[in-house]
């Protein structure tokens, strides 16, 4: 018998973001805007559609595309919950140039991950959020690489083979050493860095200590910052 008090909150594969390979695959409510935005052939761009996750109350339905130095981001507004409101007027639509992005952030905590872009407009700095299931990192890592001006297929662990990370960082913190691979998206390697840590006592288990850690690395094309606390890991790519 189903125990309704212990429902599995993990996202099912039907809720995972998917790659859109042709205009015919674009969800109906986004199709008109995608057609208007496109210049050139569809194959010149990468599109990803992320459905709302029923298992996450804060989740939302969105689609984004990128290529030819520009980005389109389309998401349903909260008021568009009913099918009657599924129209272009019920969508949040953002079109920007890649050059407007000044900072890219990544967050991961258990089954939730996201990329956050900060971009500049006349009104100031604005933000776009791209939440996803960590299992489909292969759809989002290329986007992050493209934003940072490197090949979409770039793999930090390959770049690290030629310029290994400093052994001192490995001895100070295995977690920071592992996550510092992200810094290679902003340069060929590093030897200097700033590392800090602080111990906290668990609220529910006072005898247990949790370490909060920070790492900052100056790279050729920007600054890489890393923060880790509990299950949360945050990376910031400050673009020069």
C-alpha positions in Angstrom: 0.0 0.0 0.0 1.2 3.5 -0.8 2.4 5.4 2.2 1.3 8.9 1.4 3.2 10.4 4.3 6.5 9.5 2.6 6.1 10.5 -1.0 9.3 10.5 -3.1 10.2 14.1 -3.7 12.8 13.4 -6.4 12.0 14.7 -9.9 10.9 12.2 -12.4 12.5 12.1 -15.9 9.4 13.7 -17.3 10.3 16.8 -15.3 13.9 17.0 -16.5 14.9 19.8 -18.9 15.4 18.6 -22.5 17.3 19.8 -25.6 15.0 21.2 -28.4 16.4 20.1 -31.7 13.9 21.8 -34.1 11.2 24.4 -34.2 8.6 21.7 -34.4 9.7 20.6 -30.9 9.2 24.0 -29.3 6.3 24.0 -26.9 3.3 25.8 -28.4 3.2 28.7 -26.0 6.8 29.6 -26.8 6.8 29.0 -30.6 5.8 32.4 -31.8 8.4 34.2 -29.7 11.1 31.8 -30.7 10.3 32.3 -34.4 10.4 36.1 -34.0 13.8 35.9 -32.2 15.6 33.6 -34.6 17.9 35.0 -37.2 19.5 32.5 -39.5 19.0 28.7 -39.2 17.7 27.0 -36.1 20.8 24.8 -36.1 22.9 27.8 -35.3 21.4 27.9 -31.8 21.0 25.7 -28.8 17.6 25.6 -27.1 16.6 23.9 -23.8 13.1 23.5 -22.4 12.6 23.0 -18.6 9.1 22.0 -17.5 7.8 22.9 -14.1 8.6 20.3 -11.5 5.5 19.1 -9.6 7.8 18.0 -6.7 9.2 21.5 -6.2 6.8 24.3 -5.3 9.2 27.0 -6.4 9.8 25.5 -9.8 8.6 27.2 -13.0 8.3 26.4 -16.7 10.9 28.1 -19.0 12.8 27.9 -22.2 16.0 29.5 -23.3 18.1 29.6 -26.4 21.6 30.9 -27.2 23.9 31.4 -30.2 25.3 34.1 -32.4 26.2 36.1 -29.3 22.7 36.5 -28.0 20.3 34.9 -25.5 16.5 34.6 -25.3 14.9 33.6 -22.0 11.1 32.9 -21.8 9.3 31.8 -18.7 5.7 31.6 -17.5 4.7 34.3 -15.1 3.2 33.0 -11.8 -0.2 34.3 -12.9 -0.2 32.0 -15.9 -1.1 28.9 -13.9 -4.4 28.3 -15.7 -4.5 27.2 -19.3 -6.7 30.2 -20.1 -3.7 32.4 -19.4 -1.2 30.5 -21.6 -0.6 33.3 -24.1 2.4 35.5 -25.0 1.0 38.1 -22.6 1.4 35.7 -19.8 5.1 35.2 -20.5 8.3 36.9 -19.2 10.5 37.4 -22.2 14.1 38.6 -22.0 16.4 39.1 -24.9 20.1 40.1 -24.3 23.5 40.1 -25.9 26.1 37.8 -24.4 28.3 40.9 -23.9 25.8 42.2 -21.4 26.6 39.4 -18.9 28.9 40.6 -16.2 28.7 37.6 -13.8 27.7 34.0 -13.9 26.9 32.0 -10.7 26.2 28.3 -10.2 24.4 26.8 -7.2 23.9 23.2 -6.2 22.2 21.8 -3.2 21.2 18.1 -3.2 18.7 17.6 -6.0 18.5 21.3 -7.0 20.9 23.2 -9.2 20.8 26.5 -11.1 22.8 28.9 -13.2 22.2 32.6 -12.4 23.3 35.4 -14.9 23.7 39.0 -13.9 23.6 41.3 -16.8 23.6 45.1 -17.3 20.9 47.3 -18.8 20.3 51.0 -18.7 18.2 50.5 -15.5 21.1 48.7 -13.8 22.1 45.1 -13.1 19.4 42.5 -13.6 19.2 38.7 -13.0 18.1 35.6 -14.9 17.7 32.2 -13.2 18.0 28.8 -14.9 17.1 26.1 -12.3 17.6 22.5 -13.4 18.1 18.9 -12.2 21.8 18.1 -11.7 21.4 14.9 -13.7 21.1 17.1 -16.9 24.3 19.0 -16.3 25.3 18.2 -19.9 22.6 20.7 -21.1 23.8 23.5 -18.9 27.6 23.2 -18.7 27.9 24.0 -22.5 25.7 27.1 -21.9 28.0 28.2 -19.0 31.1 27.6 -21.0 29.6 29.6 -23.9 28.7 32.5 -21.6 32.3 32.6 -20.4 33.7 32.7 -23.9 35.2 29.2 -24.2 34.3 26.2 -26.3 30.9 24.6 -25.3 32.6 21.2 -25.0 35.3 22.5 -22.6 36.1 20.1 -19.8 38.0 21.7 -16.8 39.5 18.3 -15.8 41.2 18.1 -19.2 42.7 21.6 -18.9 43.9 20.8 -15.4 46.2 18.0 -16.6 48.5 20.5 -18.2 48.4 23.0 -15.2 47.7 21.0 -12.0 46.1 22.6 -9.0 48.4 23.4 -6.1 48.9 20.5 -3.6 48.7 23.0 -0.7 45.0 23.5 -1.5 44.5 19.7 -1.5 45.9 19.5 2.0 43.9 22.5 3.3 40.5 21.3 1.9 39.6 18.4 -0.3 36.2 19.9 -1.1 37.7 23.2 -2.2 40.3 21.4 -4.2 37.7 19.4 -6.0 35.4 22.3 -6.8 38.3 24.6 -7.8 38.3 22.9 -11.2 35.7 25.5 -12.2 38.4 28.2 -12.1 39.8 26.8 -15.3 36.9 28.2 -17.2 38.5 31.6 -16.6 42.1 30.8 -17.3 44.8 28.1 -17.8 45.8 27.5 -14.2 46.6 29.0 -10.8 49.1 28.8 -8.0 47.9 31.6 -5.7 44.5 31.7 -4.0 42.7 33.0 -0.8 41.2 30.3 1.4 39.1 30.8 4.6 37.1 28.4 6.7 34.9 28.7 9.8 33.4 26.0 12.0 29.7 26.0 13.0 27.8 23.8 15.4 24.8 22.1 14.0 21.5 23.6 15.3 19.9 20.2 15.8 23.1 18.3 16.8 25.3 20.7 18.9 28.0 18.1 19.2 28.5 18.0 15.4 30.6 20.6 13.7 30.0 21.9 10.1 32.7 23.7 8.2 31.9 26.7 6.0 34.5 27.5 3.4 35.4 30.2 1.0 37.9 30.3 -1.9 38.9 33.1 -4.2 41.2 32.8 -7.3 42.4 35.5 -9.6 42.5 34.1 -13.2 43.4 35.6 -16.6 39.9 36.3 -17.7 38.2 37.1 -14.4 37.9 36.1 -10.7 36.5 32.8 -9.5 34.9 32.6 -6.1 33.7 29.5 -4.3 31.5 29.0 -1.2 30.6 25.8 0.5 28.4 25.1 3.5 26.7 21.9 4.3 25.0 20.6 1.1 25.2 24.0 -0.6 28.0 24.8 -3.1 28.1 28.2 -4.9 30.5 29.3 -7.6 30.8 32.8 -8.9 32.5 33.7 -12.2 33.3 37.5 -12.3 33.9 38.2 -16.0 36.5 40.8 -17.0 
